[in-house]
């Protein structure tokens, strides 16, 4: 495979994306969309007119965040946004997406609690934290 000229390795390849709209996914799960204004040798990014996009199933909502400085070590994925492409996602109001996100989080927590109780009842998990003690002397 031949690389296009000039090929820029690593984070410095984002120099070609200056002033373009990017979507950046962070380690904490957040998705940010904004215009890349600058990048440095540590892959720290500055996004302008930034939106935090929240996804729940096939719905999404945006929270305006303004100018956003992102530390390079927190970037998982970054790519240019193609605004002409249809995503199949439905935009809802900020209040609606936050409500949906809260319900989804509560649903996951209930599932985890139920799973934990079942595993504990079947003897696959200790019934309390004191059962987790390990004697390192032997």
Backbone as JSON Lines, residues from 0, in Angstrom:
{"i":0,"aa":"X","n":[0.84,-1.18,0.0],"ca":[0.0,0.0,0.0],"c":[0.88,1.24,0.0]}
{"i":1,"aa":"X","n":[0.63,2.12,-0.91],"ca":[1.41,3.35,-1.01],"c":[0.69,4.46,-0.28]}
{"i":2,"aa":"X","n":[1.43,5.2,0.52],"ca":[0.86,6.29,1.3],"c":[0.81,7.56,0.47]}
{"i":3,"aa":"X","n":[-0.26,8.36,0.67],"ca":[-0.35,9.62,-0.08],"c":[0.75,10.58,0.35]}
{"i":4,"aa":"X","n":[1.22,11.39,-0.59],"ca":[2.24,12.4,-0.28],"c":[1.6,13.69,0.12]}
{"i":5,"aa":"X","n":[2.06,14.45,1.05],"ca":[3.01,14.02,2.07],"c":[2.27,13.33,3.2]}
{"i":6,"aa":"X","n":[2.79,12.22,3.66],"ca":[2.18,11.48,4.76],"c":[2.71,12.02,6.08]}
{"i":7,"aa":"X","n":[1.8,12.4,6.98],"ca":[2.17,12.9,8.3],"c":[1.77,11.86,9.34]}
{"i":8,"aa":"X","n":[2.72,11.28,10.06],"ca":[2.4,10.23,11.02],"c":[1.82,10.79,12.32]}
{"i":9,"aa":"X","n":[1.0,9.99,12.98],"ca":[0.5,10.31,14.32],"c":[-0.41,11.51,14.37]}
{"i":10,"aa":"X","n":[-0.42,12.13,15.55],"ca":[-1.34,13.24,15.81],"c":[-1.08,14.44,14.92]}
{"i":11,"aa":"X","n":[0.16,14.59,14.43],"ca":[0.49,15.74,13.6],"c":[-0.32,15.71,12.29]}
{"i":12,"aa":"X","n":[-0.85,14.54,11.94],"ca":[-1.68,14.45,10.73],"c":[-2.95,15.29,10.85]}
{"i":13,"aa":"X","n":[-3.32,15.66,12.07],"ca":[-4.49,16.52,12.27],"c":[-4.26,17.95,11.79]}
{"i":14,"aa":"X","n":[-3.01,18.3,11.48],"ca":[-2.74,19.63,10.93],"c":[-3.56,19.9,9.67]}
{"i":15,"aa":"X","n":[-3.79,18.84,8.9],"ca":[-4.59,18.97,7.67],"c":[-6.05,19.27,7.98]}
{"i":16,"aa":"X","n":[-6.47,19.07,9.23],"ca":[-7.87,19.25,9.61],"c":[-8.14,20.62,10.25]}
{"i":17,"aa":"X","n":[-7.13,21.48,10.32],"ca":[-7.31,22.81,10.91],"c":[-8.45,23.53,10.19]}
{"i":18,"aa":"X","n":[-9.34,24.15,10.96],"ca":[-10.52,24.9,10.49],"c":[-11.61,24.01,9.89]}
{"i":19,"aa":"X","n":[-11.49,22.7,10.04],"ca":[-12.54,21.79,9.59],"c":[-13.32,21.3,10.81]}
{"i":20,"aa":"X","n":[-14.53,20.86,10.57],"ca":[-15.39,20.37,11.65],"c":[-14.99,18.94,11.98]}
{"i":21,"aa":"X","n":[-14.69,18.71,13.27],"ca":[-14.27,17.39,13.73],"c":[-15.22,16.85,14.77]}
{"i":22,"aa":"X","n":[-15.28,15.53,14.83],"ca":[-15.93,14.85,15.94],"c":[-14.8,14.2,16.74]}
{"i":23,"aa":"X","n":[-14.79,14.43,18.04],"ca":[-13.75,13.89,18.91],"c":[-14.42,13.08,20.01]}
{"i":24,"aa":"X","n":[-13.99,11.82,20.14],"ca":[-14.49,10.99,21.23],"c":[-13.42,10.95,22.31]}
{"i":25,"aa":"X","n":[-13.86,11.13,23.56],"ca":[-12.94,11.2,24.69],"c":[-12.95,9.91,25.51]}
{"i":26,"aa":"X","n":[-11.93,9.74,26.34],"ca":[-11.82,8.54,27.18],"c":[-13.0,8.39,28.12]}
{"i":27,"aa":"X","n":[-13.6,9.49,28.55],"ca":[-14.72,9.39,29.49],"c":[-16.04,9.12,28.8]}
{"i":28,"aa":"X","n":[-16.01,8.92,27.47],"ca":[-17.22,8.56,26.73],"c":[-17.92,9.74,26.08]}
{"i":29,"aa":"X","n":[-17.47,10.95,26.34],"ca":[-18.11,12.12,25.74],"c":[-17.77,12.21,24.26]}
{"i":30,"aa":"X","n":[-18.7,12.78,23.5],"ca":[-18.49,13.05,22.09],"c":[-18.61,14.55,21.88]}
{"i":31,"aa":"X","n":[-17.58,15.16,21.32],"ca":[-17.56,16.59,21.06],"c":[-17.47,16.84,19.57]}
{"i":32,"aa":"X","n":[-18.18,17.86,19.1],"ca":[-18.14,18.25,17.69],"c":[-17.85,19.74,17.64]}
{"i":33,"aa":"X","n":[-16.82,20.11,16.88],"ca":[-16.47,21.52,16.76],"c":[-15.41,21.72,15.7]}
{"i":34,"aa":"X","n":[-15.07,22.98,15.49],"ca":[-14.06,23.33,14.49],"c":[-12.68,23.31,15.13]}
{"i":35,"aa":"X","n":[-11.77,22.53,14.55],"ca":[-10.41,22.45,15.05],"c":[-9.68,23.74,14.74]}
{"i":36,"aa":"X","n":[-9.2,24.42,15.78],"ca":[-8.5,25.68,15.59],"c":[-6.99,25.53,15.71]}
{"i":37,"aa":"X","n":[-6.53,24.65,16.59],"ca":[-5.09,24.45,16.73],"c":[-4.8,23.1,17.37]}
{"i":38,"aa":"X","n":[-3.56,22.65,17.2],"ca":[-3.08,21.4,17.78],"c":[-1.61,21.61,18.13]}
{"i":39,"aa":"X","n":[-1.13,20.96,19.18],"ca":[0.29,21.08,19.52],"c":[0.98,19.72,19.47]}
{"i":40,"aa":"X","n":[2.26,19.7,19.89],"ca":[3.06,18.48,19.79],"c":[2.56,17.36,20.71]}
{"i":41,"aa":"X","n":[1.7,17.69,21.68],"ca":[1.15,16.68,22.59],"c":[-0.24,16.22,22.17]}
{"i":42,"aa":"X","n":[-0.69,16.66,21.0],"ca":[-2.02,16.37,20.46],"c":[-3.12,17.03,21.28]}
{"i":43,"aa":"X","n":[-2.78,18.1,22.02],"ca":[-3.82,18.9,22.67],"c":[-4.57,19.64,21.57]}
{"i":44,"aa":"X","n":[-5.88,19.68,21.68],"ca":[-6.72,20.28,20.64],"c":[-7.51,21.45,21.2]}
{"i":45,"aa":"X","n":[-7.76,22.43,20.35],"ca":[-8.69,23.5,20.69],"c":[-9.82,23.44,19.66]}
{"i":46,"aa":"X","n":[-11.04,23.23,20.17],"ca":[-12.23,23.21,19.31],"c":[-13.03,24.49,19.55]}
{"i":47,"aa":"X","n":[-13.57,25.03,18.48],"ca":[-14.36,26.26,18.52],"c":[-15.79,25.92,18.14]}
{"i":48,"aa":"X","n":[-16.76,26.65,18.7],"ca":[-18.18,26.38,18.46],"c":[-18.5,24.9,18.75]}
{"i":49,"aa":"X","n":[-18.01,24.45,19.88],"ca":[-18.11,23.04,20.26],"c":[-19.49,22.69,20.79]}
{"i":50,"aa":"X","n":[-19.94,21.5,20.39],"ca":[-21.17,20.9,20.9],"c":[-20.81,19.58,21.56]}
{"i":51,"aa":"X","n":[-21.39,19.31,22.72],"ca":[-21.29,17.98,23.31],"c":[-22.52,17.21,22.84]}
{"i":52,"aa":"X","n":[-22.3,16.13,22.14],"ca":[-23.41,15.35,21.59],"c":[-23.66,14.14,22.46]}
{"i":53,"aa":"X","n":[-24.92,13.98,22.87],"ca":[-25.33,12.84,23.69],"c":[-26.17,11.92,22.83]}
{"i":54,"aa":"X","n":[-25.78,10.64,22.78],"ca":[-26.51,9.63,22.0],"c":[-27.24,8.68,22.94]}
{"i":55,"aa":"X","n":[-28.49,8.42,22.63],"ca":[-29.25,7.38,23.32],"c":[-30.04,6.64,22.25]}
{"i":56,"aa":"X","n":[-29.63,5.39,22.02],"ca":[-30.22,4.57,20.96],"c":[-30.13,5.33,19.63]}
{"i":57,"aa":"X","n":[-31.28,5.62,18.99],"ca":[-31.25,6.31,17.69],"c":[-31.55,7.8,17.82]}
{"i":58,"aa":"X","n":[-31.38,8.33,19.01],"ca":[-31.67,9.74,19.25],"c":[-30.4,10.45,19.7]}
{"i":59,"aa":"X","n":[-30.35,11.75,19.48],"ca":[-29.24,12.54,19.96],"c":[-29.69,13.96,20.29]}
{"i":60,"aa":"X","n":[-28.92,14.59,21.15],"ca":[-29.14,15.98,21.51],"c":[-27.8,16.65,21.73]}
{"i":61,"aa":"X","n":[-27.76,17.96,21.52],"ca":[-26.51,18.7,21.61],"c":[-26.54,19.72,22.74]}
{"i":62,"aa":"X","n":[-25.42,19.84,23.44],"ca":[-25.23,20.86,24.47],"c":[-24.16,21.81,23.96]}
{"i":63,"aa":"X","n":[-24.47,23.09,23.76],"ca":[-23.45,24.04,23.31],"c":[-22.39,24.24,24.39]}
{"i":64,"aa":"X","n":[-21.11,24.14,24.01],"ca":[-20.02,24.26,24.97],"c":[-19.04,25.39,24.65]}
{"i":65,"aa":"X","n":[-19.11,25.97,23.46],"ca":[-18.22,27.08,23.12],"c":[-16.82,26.61,22.76]}
{"i":66,"aa":"X","n":[-15.8,27.3,23.28],"ca":[-14.41,26.93,23.02],"c":[-14.01,25.85,24.01]}
{"i":67,"aa":"X","n":[-13.36,24.82,23.52],"ca":[-13.05,23.66,24.33],"c":[-11.59,23.28,24.13]}
{"i":68,"aa":"X","n":[-10.82,23.19,25.21],"ca":[-9.45,22.71,25.17],"c":[-9.45,21.25,25.6]}
{"i":69,"aa":"X","n":[-8.92,20.39,24.75],"ca":[-8.92,18.95,25.03],"c":[-7.48,18.49,25.17]}
{"i":70,"aa":"X","n":[-7.18,17.9,26.29],"ca":[-5.85,17.34,26.5],"c":[-5.67,16.12,25.6]}
{"i":71,"aa":"X","n":[-4.56,16.05,24.9],"ca":[-4.32,15.0,23.92],"c":[-4.47,13.59,24.45]}
{"i":72,"aa":"X","n":[-4.07,13.36,25.71],"ca":[-4.14,12.0,26.27],"c":[-5.58,11.52,26.47]}
{"i":73,"aa":"X","n":[-6.55,12.44,26.38],"ca":[-7.94,12.06,26.57],"c":[-8.67,11.75,25.26]}
{"i":74,"aa":"X","n":[-8.0,11.96,24.14],"ca":[-8.63,11.72,22.83],"c":[-8.52,10.24,22.49]}
{"i":75,"aa":"X","n":[-9.67,9.63,22.19],"ca":[-9.7,8.25,21.75],"c":[-9.78,8.2,20.23]}
{"i":76,"aa":"X","n":[-10.59,9.08,19.65],"ca":[-10.84,9.07,18.22],"c":[-11.15,10.48,17.77]}
{"i":77,"aa":"X","n":[-10.62,10.86,16.61],"ca":[-10.93,12.17,16.04],"c":[-11.07,12.01,14.53]}
{"i":78,"aa":"X","n":[-12.09,12.64,13.97],"ca":[-12.29,12.54,12.54],"c":[-13.15,13.68,12.02]}
{"i":79,"aa":"X","n":[-12.98,13.96,10.73],"ca":[-13.73,15.04,10.09],"c":[-15.2,14.65,9.96]}
{"i":80,"aa":"X","n":[-16.08,15.62,10.15],"ca":[-17.52,15.41,10.06],"c":[-17.97,15.68,8.63]}
{"i":81,"aa":"X","n":[-18.68,14.72,8.04],"ca":[-19.26,14.89,6.72],"c":[-20.72,15.26,6.91]}
{"i":82,"aa":"X","n":[-21.02,16.55,6.81],"ca":[-22.38,17.03,7.1],"c":[-23.38,16.69,5.99]}
{"i":83,"aa":"X","n":[-22.9,16.22,4.84],"ca":[-23.81,15.87,3.75],"c":[-24.36,14.46,3.91]}
{"i":84,"aa":"X","n":[-23.76,13.68,4.78],"ca":[-24.14,12.28,4.93],"c":[-25.29,12.11,5.93]}
{"i":85,"aa":"X","n":[-26.28,11.31,5.59],"ca":[-27.4,11.02,6.48],"c":[-26.97,9.97,7.5]}
{"i":86,"aa":"X","n":[-27.32,10.19,8.77],"ca":[-26.91,9.27,9.84],"c":[-28.03,8.33,10.28]}
{"i":87,"aa":"X","n":[-29.27,8.7,10.02],"ca":[-30.39,7.9,10.5],"c":[-30.74,8.2,11.95]}
{"i":88,"aa":"X","n":[-30.04,9.14,12.57],"ca":[-30.32,9.52,13.95],"c":[-31.35,10.64,13.97]}
{"i":89,"aa":"X","n":[-32.12,10.69,15.04],"ca":[-33.19,11.69,15.19],"c":[-32.78,12.67,16.28]}
{"i":90,"aa":"X","n":[-32.78,13.97,15.94],"ca":[-32.42,14.98,16.92],"c":[-33.62,15.31,17.79]}
{"i":91,"aa":"X","n":[-33.37,15.38,19.1],"ca":[-34.41,15.74,20.06],"c":[-33.89,16.9,20.9]}
{"i":92,"aa":"X","n":[-34.78,17.51,21.68],"ca":[-34.38,18.64,22.52],"c":[-33.4,18.2,23.6]}
{"i":93,"aa":"X","n":[-32.7,19.18,24.14],"ca":[-31.73,18.91,25.19],"c":[-32.4,18.26,26.4]}
{"i":94,"aa":"X","n":[-33.56,18.79,26.8],"ca":[-34.27,18.23,27.95],"c":[-34.66,16.77,27.7]}
{"i":95,"aa":"X","n":[-35.11,16.48,26.48],"ca":[-35.54,15.12,26.14],"c":[-34.37,14.14,26.16]}
{"i":96,"aa":"X","n":[-33.23,14.54,25.57],"ca":[-32.09,13.61,25.53],"c":[-31.52,13.38,26.92]}
{"i":97,"aa":"X","n":[-31.52,14.42,27.76],"ca":[-31.04,14.24,29.14],"c":[-31.96,13.32,29.92]}
{"i":98,"aa":"X","n":[-33.28,13.43,29.68],"ca":[-34.23,12.52,30.33],"c":[-33.99,11.09,29.86]}
{"i":99,"aa":"X","n":[-33.8,10.91,28.55],"ca":[-33.56,9.58,28.0],"c":[-32.25,8.99,28.53]}
{"i":100,"aa":"X","n":[-31.22,9.82,28.64],"ca":[-29.93,9.37,29.16],"c":[-30.07,8.92,30.62]}
{"i":101,"aa":"X","n":[-30.8,9.7,31.42],"ca":[-31.01,9.36,32.83],"c":[-31.76,8.02,32.95]}
{"i":102,"aa":"X","n":[-32.8,7.84,32.13],"ca":[-33.57,6.58,32.17],"c":[-32.7,5.4,31.76]}
{"i":103,"aa":"X","n":[-31.86,5.58,30.74],"ca":[-30.99,4.5,30.28],"c":[-29.97,4.13,31.35]}
{"i":104,"aa":"X","n":[-29.43,5.13,32.03],"ca":[-28.47,4.89,33.11],"c":[-29.13,4.14,34.26]}
{"i":105,"aa":"X","n":[-30.34,4.56,34.64],"ca":[-31.07,3.87,35.72],"c":[-31.38,2.43,35.33]}
{"i":106,"aa":"X","n":[-31.74,2.22,34.07],"ca":[-32.03,0.87,33.58],"c":[-30.78,-0.02,33.68]}
{"i":107,"aa":"X","n":[-29.61,0.5,33.3],"ca":[-28.36,-0.25,33.39],"c":[-28.02,-0.57,34.84]}
{"i":108,"aa":"X","n":[-28.24,0.4,35.74],"ca":[-27.95,0.18,37.16],"c":[-28.85,-0.91,37.73]}
{"i":109,"aa":"X","n":[-30.15,-0.9,37.37],"ca":[-31.07,-1.94,37.84],"c":[-30.63,-3.31,37.33]}
{"i":110,"aa":"X","n":[-30.22,-3.37,36.07],"ca":[-29.74,-4.62,35.48],"c":[-28.53,-5.14,36.24]}
{"i":111,"aa":"X","n":[-27.55,-4.25,36.53],"ca":[-26.34,-4.66,37.24],"c":[-26.65,-5.14,38.66]}
{"i":112,"aa":"X","n":[-27.58,-4.45,39.33],"ca":[-27.95,-4.86,40.68],"c":[-28.62,-6.23,40.67]}
{"i":113,"aa":"X","n":[-29.5,-6.45,39.71],"ca":[-30.18,-7.75,39.59],"c":[-29.16,-8.84,39.29]}
{"i":114,"aa":"X","n":[-28.27,-8.58,38.38],"ca":[-27.22,-9.55,38.02],"c":[-26.36,-9.88,39.24]}
{"i":115,"aa":"X","n":[-26.0,-8.86,40.0],"ca":[-25.18,-9.06,41.2],"c":[-25.91,-9.92,42.23]}
{"i":116,"aa":"X","n":[-27.22,-9.64,42.45],"ca":[-28.0,-10.44,43.4],"c":[-28.09,-11.9,42.96]}
{"i":117,"aa":"X","n":[-28.28,-12.13,41.67],"ca":[-28.39,-13.5,41.15],"c":[-27.06,-14.24,41.33]}
{"i":118,"aa":"X","n":[-25.95,-13.58,40.98],"ca":[-24.65,-14.22,41.13],"c":[-24.32,-14.47,42.6]}
{"i":119,"aa":"X","n":[-24.7,-13.54,43.47],"ca":[-24.47,-13.71,44.89],"c":[-25.31,-14.88,45.43]}
{"i":120,"aa":"X","n":[-26.56,-14.97,44.99],"ca":[-27.45,-16.05,45.43],"c":[-27.0,-17.41,44.97]}
{"i":121,"aa":"X","n":[-26.32,-17.47,43.81],"ca":[-25.87,-18.75,43.28],"c":[-24.51,-19.15,43.85]}
{"i":122,"aa":"X","n":[-23.92,-18.28,44.7],"ca":[-22.64,-18.59,45.31],"c":[-21.45,-18.21,44.46]}
{"i":123,"aa":"X","n":[-21.68,-17.54,43.37],"ca":[-20.57,-17.15,42.48],"c":[-19.89,-15.85,42.93]}
{"i":124,"aa":"X","n":[-20.53,-15.13,43.83],"ca":[-19.95,-13.93,44.41],"c":[-20.05,-14.04,45.92]}
{"i":125,"aa":"X","n":[-19.08,-13.5,46.65],"ca":[-19.17,-13.51,48.11],"c":[-20.37,-12.69,48.58]}
{"i":126,"aa":"X","n":[-20.94,-13.07,49.71],"ca":[-22.12,-12.38,50.2],"c":[-21.78,-11.05,50.86]}
{"i":127,"aa":"X","n":[-20.53,-10.87,51.33],"ca":[-20.12,-9.57,51.88],"c":[-18.64,-9.35,51.63]}
{"i":128,"aa":"X","n":[-18.19,-8.14,51.89],"ca":[-16.8,-7.77,51.59],"c":[-15.79,-8.53,52.44]}
{"i":129,"aa":"X","n":[-16.18,-8.96,53.63],"ca":[-15.25,-9.69,54.5],"c":[-14.86,-11.03,53.91]}
{"i":130,"aa":"X","n":[-15.69,-11.61,53.05],"ca":[-15.37,-12.88,52.41],"c":[-14.29,-12.73,51.36]}
{"i":131,"aa":"X","n":[-13.93,-11.49,51.02],"ca":[-12.93,-11.25,49.98],"c":[-11.5,-11.23,50.52]}
{"i":132,"aa":"X","n":[-11.35,-11.32,51.85],"ca":[-10.03,-11.29,52.44],"c":[-9.2,-12.48,52.0]}
{"i":133,"aa":"X","n":[-7.95,-12.2,51.63],"ca":[-7.05,-13.26,51.19],"c":[-5.85,-13.25,52.13]}
{"i":134,"aa":"X","n":[-5.48,-14.43,52.61],"ca":[-4.35,-14.53,53.52],"c":[-3.08,-14.68,52.69]}
{"i":135,"aa":"X","n":[-2.24,-13.62,52.66],"ca":[-1.03,-13.63,51.87],"c":[0.12,-14.35,52.56]}
{"i":136,"aa":"X","n":[-0.05,-14.78,53.81],"ca":[1.03,-15.42,54.56],"c":[1.35,-16.81,54.03]}
{"i":137,"aa":"X","n":[0.45,-17.42,53.31],"ca":[0.69,-18.81,52.88],"c":[1.09,-18.89,51.45]}
